[in-house]
Amino acid sequence: LSSNLVNLHRIVEDSLNEVKVIKEESITLQNKPAYYKKVTAELDGLPIEVQTYSFKRKSCGYVTSLSGKSESLEGDRPVFEQFIQGLSFE
């Protein structure tokens, strides 16, 4: 697992409190290494869930995330997953 991919998640997590990791794993997106992480946390005292994917292409790092109240995210999860799986790079 590339520490650079893990470190990209700090962009999101540094603004959160009480971060608890639910799941994290090395994955592949478009035949390239990527990293997925799902956490629960607090933002401004309110509980939230954050799912993030990080990956690198050429010399750029990317982080994409879905965040909000867990119960509010249920309808958006399939759309987010479709977005992630639809990414294409030349």
Secondary structure, DSSP 8 states (H G I E B T S, - for coil): --HHHHHHTHHHHTT-EEEEEEEEEEEEETTEEEEEEEEEEEETTEEEEEEEEEEEETTEEEEEEEEE-HHHHTTTHHHHHHHHHH----
